[in-house]
Amino acid sequence: MANNISQFERYLRVIVGAGLLLWTLFFQGAAWGWLGVIPLATGLIGWCPVYLLFRK
């Protein structure tokens, strides 16, 4: 499984995902904040399955 996310996008995904999760955990945010797991996980592994649909 080769990386299909750039280094900058990986950092951005980790920051956004962690931010959403922290906001949900500490400030009792909306339940949709748990969706932060998705960008966090894809940022950490460096591979996004959705990109298979949009890239050659």
N, C-alpha and C positions, 0 to 999 in steps of 0.2 A: 504494500500500500504506500504509494509515493505521496509526498506532501503536495497539496494543490492549493494551499493558502500561503500568501506572501508573509514574510516576517512581520511587517507592519500590521497587517490584518490580524495576525495571531495575537500580537500585543493588544490590539484594540478589542478583539473578542474576549480575551481574558479579563481586561479591565471592565468592560461593559457587563459581562456575565457575573463577575465577582461583585460588582456594584449592585446589580439587581438582587442577587442573593443576600448580600449584607443588608440592603434596604428592607427586604422582606423579613429577614430574621430579627433585626434589631429594632426596626420601627414599625413592625407589624403592618407592612404594606399589603397591597392587594395580592390575591392568590396567583395572579398571572406573573408575579415577580419570580416565581419558581421556574419560569421559562429561561431564566438566566443560566440554568444548568446546560442548556444547549450550546450557547456561544462559548461558555467556559470550557466545556468538553471538547468542542471542535477546535478551539484555540490551543488547548493543551496538546492534543494529538496531531494538529496540523493538517487535518484532512476533513473535508466537508462533503458528505454524500450528495447534497443538493447540487453541488457544482457539476456533477456528472451529467445532469440534465441540461445545463446551460453552456458548458464549455465543450470544445471538441477534444 
